[in-house]
Amino acid sequence: MLQSLLAAAHPLLVPAFSAWGVPVTWIEVVAFAVSLWMVGCEMRVHPLAWPLAMLSSLMYALLFADSKLYGEASLQLFFVAMSAWGWWQWLRGRGAGGGALVVHTLSRRTSFVALVLTLLAWPLLAEVLKHFTDSTVPWLDALPTVGSILGTWLLGRKFIENWWTWIAVNVFSVALFGYKQLWLTVILYALFAALSWAGLRSWKALEGRGAAA
């Protein structure tokens, strides 16, 4: 089925231009632009971020599968479902006190539980990729995958700590995508890392509020 999807998406996977001697596909160019728009909306806590996330995730799922990064590709499909959940959370979600969901911080206990679960999930996913796919870097593929799942949950519930998670994931992903020679995506994730820092500062200023004015 995966090969059929890749074959159907072939026109989008043809090179648009070359960068540093490596072809850059049309789907990577469009996903790059949509992803930057998405992060800009996230920084302002604008609900449009979530449908944009769905679109960019679908495009990156195809791109990563074509590069045999199956953990990252599967993660993008998970993101589509999580984005629908996050969209609902930002529009209708409620905080612990029953009021509208606002930007807030994570408790120490919840932080510890989330970190432990993420670290436990990492080797489990790596073993799945190692034994059931032809991933060339199962452990390196699995780490940003489980980190991104954590970051998406934190973002959906408007926890400020989502930005710390994304900083770590994005910095690691720069090295991973560089190894795979996805150079435009390397640039994108380097920008993501910088924007995540800006998002952290923006959300700290918005703590206790739903969105930017």
N, C-alpha and C positions, 0 to 999 in steps of 0.2 A: 504493500500500500504506500509506504514511504517513497519508494522509487517512482511510483505512478504520480504522486504529488509533485515530486521534483521534476519529472518529465513534463507535467502540465505547466509548471512554473518556469520552464526553460527560457521563454522570452525575457523574463525578468532577471534571470541569472546570467545573461550574456553581458560581456564587459561594456561599460559606458566609456571608460578611459583607463589608462594605466597610471599607477603611482608607485614610484620606486621600483619599477620593473614588474609590478604585480597588477593584474587586471582588477578593476573595481566595478562591480556589477551595478545595474540600474536599481535593483532592489535595495542594495546597500546605500545608495545615494538618497533615495526617497525615505528609507527608514532613518537615516541620519537626520534629515530635516524634521521629520515628524517627532522624533525622540527629543530633539532640542525644544520644540514647541511644548511637548508634554512636560518636561522638567520646569520650564518657565511657569506653566500653570500650577504645578505642584508647589513651587515656591510661594505662590500667592494663595494657595489652598483653594484653587478654582476647580470645580467638579469636571470641567472639560478635560482635565488631565487624564481621567480614566478611559473615556472612549478613544483618546489618542493613544493611550497605553495599549489598548486592544489592537489597534491598527498596527502599531510598531512591533508588537509582540508577534503577530502573525507573519510579518515580513521577516523578522529576525529568526523565527522558527525555521523558515525555509533556507535562509542563508546559513545558519549554523548546521542544519542537517546536511547541507551540501558540503560543508567543511568537516563533517564527521565529528562534530561536537554535540553528541546526542543528549548529554545532560543539559547543556544550554538550550538545545532545541526543545526538549521536553519541558523545560522550565518556562519557555515562552508560551507554550500552550496552557500551562498552569496559570501563567500571568493573565491570560484572557479571562479565565474563570474568576481569578482573584480580583481582576479589574472590575468585573461586574459587581462583585461583593463590595469592593472599595467605593465604587460609585454610589451604591446604595447607602453605605455607611456615611459618606460625606453629605448625602442628601437627607437621610432619614435616621441615621444612627444616633444612639443616646449614650451619654456618659454614665459613670457609676452611680451618680445621684439621680438619674432619670432625665436630666436636662439635655439640651442639644450638645452634640459632640463638639468639643473644642480642642485646640492645641494644648497638650499637657505632657508631663514627664512620666516616665516609667518608674514603678516602685522597685526597690532593691531586690525584693523577693522575686518579683516577676522577671526582672532582668537576669537573675541567676538561673531561674528555670528555663528561660528562653535560650540562654547561652549553652546550658548543658544539653538541651534537646537538639540544638543545632550541631554541637560537636559530636553527639551520638549519631545523628543522621548522616554526617559526612562519610565515615567509613562504610556505612550500609549502602549508600548510593554509589560510592566508588566501586564496591564489589558487584553491584548490579550492572554497572556500566562495563566493568572488566569481563564479566562472564556472559553477558547477554547482548553486547554490542561490539562493534569493531573500533570503539573509541581508542585513539592513540595515547590519550592522556587522562585516564579515568579519574585519578585522584585530583589532578589539577582541574578537571572539568567539574567534579562533584563539589569542590569547596565553594566557589562562587554561586553554584546552584542553590545549595542549602542556605548560604548567606542571603541570597536574594529572596528566598521564601520568607525568611525572618524579616527582611527589610520591607517587603510588601505588606505583611501583617501589621508591622509597626506604623507604616504609612497610612494604611486603611483606618486604623484606630487613632490617627493623629498624634502619635507619640513622637516627641522631638527626637528621641534616640534613633529614629529611622535614618536620620541623616548621617550619624556616626557609622551605622551599618553600611550605608551606601558608599561612604568614603572608602571604607575598607574593601568592599566588593569591587568598586570601580578601579581602585589602584591595582588590585590583584588581576583584574580582568585585562588591564592594559598589557601586562606581561603575557597573559595567556593568548590574547588575540594577536599580539606581536609575533609570538611563536608560530601561529597559524597564518601569518602574513595577511591578516585582514586589516590593512593599514588605515582605511577610512574609519573603521570601527575602533581602532586604537585611538585615533584622534578624538572620536566621539566620547569614548570612555574616559579619556584624560580630561575632556571638557566636563563630563559628568562629575568627576572627582572635584573639580574646581567649583562647579555649580552646587554640589552637595554641601561644600563648606559655606557657600553663600546662603543656601537653603537653611542650614543650621542656624546661622545668625539671624535670618529673617524670621524663622519660627520661634526663636527665643524672644524676639520682640513681639510676637503674636501670642505668646503663652496666655491661656485663659480666654482666647477669642476664637471665633470660628474661621475667619478668613481675613485677608487684607482688605482695607477699606477701598 
